[in-house]
Structures are given as C-alpha cells and as structure tokens.
Amino acid sequence: WALLVGIAFVTISTSKWRWLALVHTALTILAVTATGTLYVTDPQGHRVWFIDAKGAKRVVHEGISFPNGVRLSPDHKYLAVVLRNPAGRDIWLLDLASPDHVFSRLTFGPYDADPVWAPDSRRLVFWRRESSGNTLHQVALGSSKESAVWSPKAQAMVEDWTPDGKQLLVRQGADPSGSLPLGLIPAPTENAEASNADMQPAFDIPFIK
C-alpha cells in the first residue's frame, strides 16, 4: 500500500487548492478522499474497488477491460476510469450515485487518457494522443460532443483546475536543469470550440518553476 499511496493523486478538497501532490496522471491508479476512503483500479482483476477508512473493501464495478487510471469527481458522484485496450485507451464514466453504478463510455478517440475534472463536476478535460501530436479536449457529462481546446507547442500535462474553474495547472516536461516547469493557463469555457481562435494565444504565457 505504501507504493500505491506514493503514486496516488490526492483529491482532498480545500478552500484554496484541490491538490496535495502532483504526479503524472497516467499513474493515478487510486483516488483518496478527505475522509480517508479510497477508490482503486485493479487492472489484473478487472475491477474497481472501494476501501473505507477502516480498511474494509468492496467491489464497485467488475468485468471491465484493464482499468488503468481513475479520477474522482469533486462532488464524489462519478469516477472517470481509463480503460486500456489493444488499440489504445478510452475514458469511461462510473456513476457512483446510481443504484447499479452505471458504467458508460465517455470518449471515442484512438487514445484518450489523463482525465481532469472541472470543479463543478459537469465536465472534464483529457489528452487525445494521435500521430499528429497531443491535443487537450473537453467533454461534458451527458453529451457526446467533444471540443479540442489546446494543442501545446511542447510536451505538457494538465494536473488540475483551480477551484474557481478559471485556470488549469500545467506541467511541462523536465528542462535541461531537471526541473519541472509549472504554469497556470486559462481554462476552457463550457462552450469552447476547436475553432475558438481567441483561446490559443492565452496559453502562450511563461511557465513558472
């Protein structure tokens, strides 16, 4: 468990920032809540587990193909689960509030991964990887419509949203000194479109270290 916790992305909410640790989201195999409960993906067992603060566990959903990442929505009603398949990766939605824990596909790209929830829990951003490069997309719950909102000039990862939903915390790949530059970029609006030319220049800001 020490290893699992070491690579977890902690989703404890505070009045300022919702992250306590920053790691590559592809390694996010569990989500930890403020009460100490866990949601854990089990790739070999094809399950998602819930573990309470006392260590008791139960299966939330099973019979799914190689779950390889999980993100809990801020309202704790949904899990965004990344499923690995021979062709790539997809993001699925597990409805924790429904009696049967409805499990439905959310994205339909060749390789979709690294979901990050908006503070309102109504939408999320994720990376779509294609031969032409990586593009940040946005999708809303209850809608199959996806919008491409950012094509970075260099390798980058979105770690989280600011609590007010106005900015995204972004990390670039390590620079020659070995540091990981961080920066804040404007978050996409709910109706952002791929053709929104006004969005792109706002991302060209210096990264902070």
KOLMIZA-502799 format. One record per residue: z, y, x of N, C-alpha, C in turn. Coordinates in steps of 0.2 Angstrom, whole numbers, plus 2048, in hexadecimal, padded with zeros to 3 digits. Each point is the difference from the previous one (the first is absolute). Layout:
% KOLMIZA-502799
> Z / Y / X / Z / Y / X / Z / Y / X
...
% end
This chain:
% KOLMIZA-502799
> 800 / 7FA / 804 / 800 / 806 / 7FC / 800 / 806 / 804
> 803 / 800 / 806 / 800 / 806 / 804 / 7F9 / 802 / 802
> 7FC / 7FB / 801 / 7F9 / 801 / 802 / 7FC / 804 / 7FA
> 801 / 7FD / 7FA / 7FD / 803 / 7FA / 802 / 807 / 7FF
> 807 / 801 / 800 / 802 / 807 / 7FF / 7FE / 805 / 806
> 7FF / 7FD / 806 / 7FD / 804 / 805 / 7F9 / 803 / 7FF
> 7FC / 7FC / 7FC / 7F9 / 803 / 7FF / 7FF / 802 / 7F9
> 806 / 801 / 7FC / 7FF / 802 / 7F9 / 7FF / 807 / 800
> 7FD / 803 / 7FB / 800 / 807 / 7FE / 805 / 801 / 7FB
> 805 / 804 / 801 / 806 / 801 / 7FC / 7FE / 805 / 7FA
> 801 / 7FF / 7FA / 7FD / 804 / 7FB / 806 / 804 / 7FC
> 806 / 801 / 804 / 805 / 803 / 7FD / 7FE / 807 / 7FE
> 802 / 803 / 7FA / 7FF / 806 / 7FE / 805 / 805 / 802
> 7FE / 806 / 802 / 805 / 806 / 801 / 7FD / 806 / 7FD
> 804 / 805 / 800 / 7FD / 806 / 7FD / 7FB / 804 / 805
> 800 / 7FE / 806 / 7FB / 803 / 805 / 7FA / 7FB / 801
> 802 / 7FB / 804 / 7FA / 7FB / 802 / 802 / 7F9 / 7FD
> 7FA / 7FC / 7FF / 801 / 7FA / 7FD / 800 / 7FA / 806
> 7FF / 802 / 806 / 7FF / 7FB / 805 / 806 / 801 / 805
> 802 / 7FA / 802 / 805 / 800 / 805 / 7FE / 7FD / 807
> 7FA / 7FC / 7FF / 7FD / 7FD / 806 / 7F9 / 800 / 7FF
> 7FC / 801 / 805 / 7F9 / 800 / 800 / 7FD / 7FB / 804
> 7FC / 7FB / 7FD / 7FD / 7FB / 804 / 7F9 / 7FF / 7FD
> 7FC / 7FC / 803 / 7F9 / 7FF / 7FD / 801 / 7FD / 7FA
> 7FD / 802 / 7FA / 801 / 7FD / 7FA / 7FD / 7F9 / 7FF
> 7FB / 7FE / 804 / 7FE / 7FA / 800 / 805 / 7FA / 801
> 805 / 803 / 803 / 806 / 7FB / 802 / 806 / 801 / 7FB
> 7FE / 803 / 7FA / 806 / 801 / 7FB / 800 / 7FA / 7FC
> 804 / 7FB / 802 / 800 / 7FA / 7FC / 806 / 800 / 7FB
> 804 / 805 / 800 / 806 / 800 / 7FC / 801 / 808 / 7FE
> 803 / 801 / 7FA / 802 / 807 / 7FE / 807 / 7FF / 7FF
> 804 / 805 / 802 / 807 / 801 / 7FF / 802 / 806 / 7FC
> 804 / 7FE / 7FB / 802 / 806 / 7FB / 807 / 803 / 802
> 802 / 805 / 7FD / 806 / 804 / 802 / 806 / 7FC / 7FE
> 7FF / 7FB / 7FC / 806 / 7FC / 7FE / 801 / 7F9 / 804
> 7FB / 800 / 805 / 800 / 7FA / 805 / 7FC / 7FA / 7FD
> 7FD / 800 / 7FB / 7FC / 7FB / 7FE / 7F9 / 800 / 803
> 7FD / 7FA / 801 / 7FA / 7FF / 804 / 7FA / 7FD / 7FB
> 7FA / 802 / 802 / 7FA / 7FD / 7FD / 7FC / 7FD / 806
> 7FF / 7FA / 801 / 7FD / 7FD / 806 / 7FA / 7FC / 7FE
> 7FB / 801 / 804 / 7FA / 7FB / 7FF / 801 / 7FA / 805
> 7FD / 7FB / 7FD / 801 / 7F9 / 803 / 7F9 / 7FD / 801
> 7FC / 802 / 805 / 7F9 / 7FE / 801 / 7FF / 7F8 / 7FF
> 804 / 7FD / 804 / 7FF / 7F8 / 800 / 802 / 7FD / 7F9
> 805 / 803 / 7FD / 802 / 7FD / 7F9 / 7FC / 803 / 7FB
> 7FC / 805 / 801 / 7FC / 803 / 7FB / 804 / 803 / 7FA
> 806 / 804 / 802 / 805 / 802 / 7FB / 802 / 807 / 802
> 803 / 804 / 7FB / 803 / 806 / 802 / 807 / 7FF / 7FD
> 805 / 801 / 805 / 807 / 7FF / 7FE / 804 / 806 / 7FF
> 805 / 800 / 7FC / 805 / 805 / 7FF / 807 / 7FD / 802
> 803 / 804 / 805 / 807 / 7FE / 802 / 805 / 806 / 7FF
> 805 / 7FE / 7FD / 805 / 805 / 7FE / 805 / 802 / 806
> 804 / 805 / 7FF / 804 / 802 / 805 / 805 / 7FB / 803
> 801 / 7FA / 7FC / 805 / 7FB / 802 / 7FC / 7FA / 803
> 7F9 / 801 / 800 / 7FD / 7FA / 804 / 7FD / 7FB / 7FB
> 801 / 801 / 7F9 / 7FD / 7FB / 7FC / 7F9 / 802 / 7FF
> 7FB / 7FB / 7FF / 7F9 / 801 / 800 / 7FD / 7FD / 7FA
> 7FB / 802 / 7FE / 7FC / 7FD / 7FA / 7F8 / 802 / 801
> 7FC / 7FC / 7FE / 7F9 / 801 / 800 / 7FE / 805 / 7FB
> 7FC / 806 / 802 / 7FE / 804 / 7FC / 7F9 / 7FE / 7FD
> 7FC / 7FE / 805 / 7F9 / 7FE / 7FE / 7FE / 7FB / 805
> 7FC / 7FB / 7FE / 7FE / 7FA / 805 / 7F9 / 7FE / 7FE
> 7FD / 7FC / 804 / 7F9 / 7FE / 7FF / 7FB / 805 / 802
> 801 / 804 / 805 / 7FC / 806 / 802 / 7FD / 7FE / 807
> 7FA / 802 / 801 / 7FD / 7FF / 807 / 803 / 804 / 805
> 804 / 7FE / 805 / 802 / 803 / 806 / 802 / 807 / 7FF
> 805 / 802 / 7FD / 803 / 807 / 7FF / 802 / 802 / 807
> 7FD / 806 / 802 / 801 / 802 / 807 / 802 / 807 / 801
> 804 / 802 / 7FB / 803 / 807 / 800 / 802 / 802 / 7F9
> 805 / 805 / 800 / 802 / 802 / 7F9 / 803 / 807 / 801
> 7FF / 804 / 7FB / 803 / 806 / 7FF / 803 / 801 / 7F9
> 806 / 802 / 800 / 804 / 801 / 7F9 / 7FF / 807 / 7FE
> 7FE / 801 / 7FA / 7FF / 807 / 7FD / 807 / 804 / 800
> 800 / 806 / 800 / 806 / 804 / 800 / 804 / 7FF / 7FA
> 7FD / 7FF / 7FA / 804 / 7FE / 7FA / 802 / 7F9 / 800
> 7FE / 7FC / 805 / 802 / 7F9 / 800 / 7FD / 7FC / 7FA
> 7FB / 802 / 7FD / 7FD / 7FC / 7FB / 7FA / 7FC / 802
> 7FD / 801 / 806 / 7FA / 7FD / 802 / 801 / 7FE / 808
> 7FC / 7FB / 801 / 7FF / 7FE / 807 / 7F9 / 800 / 802
> 7FE / 803 / 805 / 7F9 / 800 / 802 / 800 / 7FA / 805
> 7FC / 7FB / 7FF / 800 / 7FA / 805 / 7F9 / 7FF / 803
> 800 / 800 / 806 / 7F9 / 7FF / 804 / 7FF / 7F8 / 800
> 7FB / 7FE / 7FE / 7FE / 7F9 / 800 / 7FA / 7FF / 805
> 801 / 7FB / 805 / 7FB / 7FF / 805 / 7FC / 7FA / 7FD
> 7F9 / 801 / 801 / 7FC / 7FB / 7FE / 7FA / 7FF / 806
> 7FC / 7FB / 7FF / 7FB / 7FF / 806 / 7FC / 805 / 801
> 7FE / 804 / 7FB / 7FC / 806 / 800 / 803 / 806 / 802
> 806 / 801 / 800 / 804 / 806 / 802 / 807 / 801 / 7FD
> 801 / 805 / 7FC / 806 / 801 / 7FD / 7FF / 805 / 7FA
> 805 / 7FE / 7FB / 800 / 804 / 7F9 / 807 / 802 / 7FF
> 801 / 805 / 7FC / 806 / 802 / 7FE / 801 / 7FF / 7F8
> 805 / 7FC / 7FF / 802 / 7FE / 7F9 / 806 / 804 / 7FE
> 801 / 800 / 7F9 / 806 / 804 / 7FD / 804 / 7FB / 7FD
> 807 / 7FF / 801 / 805 / 7FC / 7FD / 804 / 804 / 7FC
> 800 / 800 / 7F9 / 804 / 804 / 7FB / 806 / 7FD / 800
> 805 / 803 / 803 / 807 / 7FD / 800 / 804 / 801 / 7F9
> 7FD / 805 / 7FC / 803 / 802 / 7FA / 7FE / 7FC / 7FA
> 7FA / 7FC / 801 / 7FE / 7FC / 7FB / 804 / 7F9 / 800
> 801 / 7FD / 7FA / 803 / 7FA / 7FF / 7FD / 7FA / 804
> 7FA / 800 / 801 / 7FC / 7FB / 804 / 7FE / 802 / 807
> 802 / 806 / 802 / 7FE / 802 / 806 / 7F9 / 800 / 801
> 7FC / 803 / 7FC / 7F9 / 800 / 800 / 7FD / 802 / 807
> 7FC / 7FC / 803 / 7FD / 801 / 806 / 7F8 / 801 / 7FF
> 7FE / 806 / 802 / 7F9 / 802 / 7FF / 7FD / 803 / 806
> 7FA / 7FF / 801 / 7FC / 803 / 806 / 7FF / 807 / 7FF
> 802 / 804 / 806 / 7FF / 807 / 7FF / 7FA / 803 / 804
> 7FE / 7FD / 806 / 7FB / 803 / 803 / 7FA / 7FB / 801
> 7FA / 802 / 801 / 7FA / 7FB / 801 / 7FC / 801 / 805
> 803 / 802 / 806 / 7FC / 802 / 806 / 7FF / 7F9 / 804
> 7FC / 801 / 806 / 800 / 7FA / 804 / 806 / 7FF / 804
> 804 / 805 / 802 / 806 / 800 / 804 / 804 / 806 / 7FE
> 805 / 7FF / 7FC / 805 / 805 / 7FD / 807 / 7FE / 802
> 803 / 805 / 803 / 807 / 7FE / 803 / 804 / 806 / 801
> 806 / 7FF / 802 / 805 / 806 / 801 / 801 / 805 / 7FA
> 802 / 7FD / 7FA / 801 / 805 / 7FB / 806 / 804 / 801
> 800 / 806 / 7FD / 806 / 805 / 801 / 800 / 804 / 7F9
> 806 / 7FF / 7FD / 801 / 803 / 7F9 / 801 / 807 / 800
> 7FE / 803 / 7FB / 801 / 807 / 7FF / 807 / 801 / 7FD
> 804 / 805 / 800 / 807 / 801 / 7FE / 800 / 7FF / 7F8
> 7FB / 801 / 7FC / 800 / 7FF / 7F9 / 7FF / 7F9 / 7FE
> 7FE / 7FB / 805 / 7FF / 7F9 / 7FF / 7FA / 7FF / 7FB
> 7FC / 805 / 7FF / 7FA / 7FF / 7FC / 7FA / 7FF / 804
> 800 / 801 / 806 / 7FA / 7FF / 804 / 802 / 7FE / 807
> 7FB / 7FE / 804 / 801 / 7FE / 807 / 7FA / 802 / 804
> 801 / 800 / 807 / 7FA / 801 / 804 / 800 / 7F9 / 805
> 7FB / 7FF / 802 / 7FF / 7FA / 804 / 7FA / 800 / 805
> 800 / 7FC / 805 / 7FA / 801 / 805 / 7FB / 7FA / 7FE
> 7FA / 803 / 800 / 7FA / 7FB / 7FF / 7FC / 800 / 806
> 800 / 7FA / 803 / 7FD / 7FF / 806 / 7F9 / 7FD / 7FF
> 7FB / 803 / 803 / 7F9 / 7FE / 800 / 7FC / 801 / 806
> 7FA / 7FD / 801 / 7FD / 801 / 806 / 7FF / 807 / 803
> 7FF / 804 / 7FB / 7FF / 807 / 801 / 807 / 804 / 802
> 805 / 7FD / 800 / 807 / 803 / 802 / 805 / 7FF / 7FA
> 806 / 803 / 801 / 805 / 800 / 7FB / 800 / 806 / 7FC
> 801 / 7FF / 7FA / 801 / 806 / 7FB / 806 / 7FF / 7FC
> 803 / 806 / 7FF / 806 / 800 / 7FC / 7FE / 801 / 7F8
> 802 / 7FB / 7FC / 7FE / 800 / 7F9 / 807 / 801 / 7FC
> 7FF / 802 / 7FA / 805 / 801 / 7FB / 7FE / 7FD / 7F9
> 805 / 7FC / 7FD / 7FF / 7FD / 7FA / 806 / 801 / 7FB
> 7FF / 801 / 7FA / 805 / 801 / 7FB / 802 / 7FA / 7FC
> 806 / 7FF / 7FE / 802 / 7FA / 7FC / 7FC / 801 / 7FA
> 7FE / 7FA / 7FD / 7FC / 800 / 7FA / 7F9 / 802 / 800
> 7FE / 801 / 806 / 7F9 / 802 / 801 / 7FD / 7FC / 806
> 7F9 / 7FF / 7FF / 7FD / 7FC / 805 / 7FC / 805 / 804
> 800 / 807 / 7FF / 7FD / 805 / 803 / 803 / 801 / 807
> 7FC / 800 / 805 / 803 / 801 / 807 / 7FC / 806 / 803
> 804 / 804 / 804 / 7FD / 806 / 803 / 801 / 800 / 807
> 7FB / 801 / 804 / 801 / 801 / 807 / 802 / 807 / 802
> 806 / 801 / 803 / 802 / 807 / 801 / 801 / 802 / 807
> 7FF / 7FB / 805 / 800 / 803 / 807 / 7FD / 7FB / 804
> 7FB / 802 / 805 / 7FE / 7FC / 805 / 802 / 803 / 807
> 805 / 7FD / 803 / 803 / 804 / 806 / 7FB / 7FF / 806
> 800 / 805 / 804 / 7FC / 800 / 806 / 802 / 7FB / 806
> 807 / 7FE / 7FF / 803 / 7FC / 805 / 804 / 7FB / 7FC
> 802 / 7FA / 803 / 804 / 7FB / 7FD / 807 / 804 / 7FE
> 802 / 7FE / 7FA / 806 / 803 / 7FD / 803 / 7FC / 7FB
> 806 / 800 / 7FE / 804 / 7FD / 7FB / 804 / 804 / 7FC
> 7FF / 7FF / 7F9 / 805 / 804 / 7FC / 806 / 7FC / 7FF
> 806 / 804 / 801 / 806 / 7FC / 800 / 804 / 801 / 7FA
> 7FF / 806 / 7FD / 804 / 802 / 7F9 / 7FE / 806 / 7FE
> 802 / 802 / 7F9 / 7FF / 806 / 7FD / 806 / 804 / 801
> 800 / 807 / 800 / 806 / 804 / 800 / 802 / 7FF / 7F8
> 807 / 801 / 7FF / 802 / 7FF / 7F9 / 7FD / 805 / 7FB
> 7FE / 806 / 802 / 7FD / 804 / 7FB / 7F8 / 7FE / 7FF
> 7FE / 7FB / 803 / 7F9 / 7FE / 7FF / 7FA / 804 / 803
> 802 / 805 / 804 / 7FB / 805 / 802 / 7FD / 7FE / 807
> 803 / 7FC / 803 / 7FE / 7FE / 807 / 801 / 7F9 / 802
> 7FC / 7FE / 805 / 800 / 7F9 / 802 / 803 / 800 / 807
> 804 / 7FC / 802 / 802 / 7FF / 807 / 7FB / 7FB / 804
> 7FD / 802 / 805 / 7FA / 7FD / 803 / 802 / 7FE / 807
> 7FF / 7FA / 803 / 801 / 7FF / 807 / 7F9 / 7FE / 803
> 7FF / 803 / 806 / 7FA / 7FE / 803 / 801 / 7FA / 805
> 7FB / 7FD / 803 / 801 / 7FB / 805 / 803 / 803 / 806
> 803 / 7FC / 805 / 804 / 803 / 806 / 7FB / 804 / 804
> 802 / 806 / 803 / 7FC / 803 / 804 / 801 / 7FE / 807
> 7FD / 803 / 805 / 800 / 7FD / 807 / 807 / 800 / 803
> 805 / 805 / 7FD / 807 / 800 / 802 / 804 / 7FA / 7FD
> 7FD / 7FD / 7FB / 804 / 7FB / 7FD / 803 / 802 / 7FA
> 800 / 806 / 7FE / 804 / 803 / 7FA / 7FB / 7FF / 7FA
> 804 / 800 / 7FA / 7FC / 7FF / 7FA / 800 / 806 / 7FC
> 7FB / 804 / 800 / 800 / 807 / 7FD / 801 / 7FF / 7F8
> 804 / 804 / 7FE / 801 / 800 / 7F8 / 7FE / 807 / 7FE
> 7FE / 800 / 7FA / 7FE / 806 / 7FD / 800 / 800 / 7F8
> 800 / 806 / 7FD / 800 / 800 / 7F9 / 7FA / 803 / 7FD
> 7FC / 7FD / 7FC / 7FA / 802 / 7FD / 801 / 801 / 7F8
> 7FC / 804 / 7FD / 800 / 801 / 7F9 / 7FF / 7F9 / 7FC
> 804 / 7FF / 7FB / 7FE / 7F9 / 7FD / 7FB / 802 / 7FB
> 7FC / 7FB / 7FE / 7FB / 800 / 7FB / 803 / 802 / 7F9
> 7FC / 804 / 7FC / 802 / 801 / 7F9 / 7FF / 7FA / 7FC
> 802 / 7FF / 7FA / 7FF / 7FB / 7FB / 7F9 / 7FF / 7FF
> 7FC / 805 / 800 / 7F9 / 800 / 7FE / 7FB / 801 / 806
> 803 / 7FE / 806 / 7FC / 801 / 806 / 7FA / 7FC / 800
> 7FA / 802 / 802 / 7FA / 7FC / 800 / 7FD / 800 / 807
> 7FC / 7FB / 801 / 7FD / 7FF / 807 / 7FC / 806 / 801
> 7FD / 804 / 7FB / 7FC / 805 / 802 / 803 / 807 / 800
> 807 / 800 / 800 / 804 / 806 / 801 / 800 / 803 / 807
> 7FB / 804 / 801 / 7FF / 803 / 807 / 806 / 804 / 802
> 804 / 803 / 7FC / 805 / 804 / 801 / 806 / 7FC / 803
> 800 / 7F9 / 7FF / 806 / 7FC / 803 / 800 / 7FF / 807
> 7FA / 7FF / 803 / 7FF / 7FE / 807 / 803 / 805 / 805
> 7FE / 806 / 800 / 802 / 805 / 805 / 808 / 800 / 800
> 803 / 7FF / 7FB / 808 / 801 / 800 / 803 / 7FA / 804
> 7FC / 7FB / 801 / 803 / 7FB / 805 / 800 / 801 / 807
> 7FB / 805 / 802 / 7FF / 801 / 807 / 806 / 805 / 802
> 806 / 7FE / 801 / 805 / 804 / 802 / 803 / 7FC / 806
> 803 / 804 / 805 / 803 / 7FD / 806 / 806 / 7FB / 7FE
> 800 / 7FA / 803 / 805 / 7FB / 7FF / 806 / 803 / 805
> 806 / 7FE / 7FD / 806 / 802 / 803 / 803 / 7F9 / 804
> 804 / 801 / 805 / 802 / 7FA / 803 / 808 / 800 / 800
% end
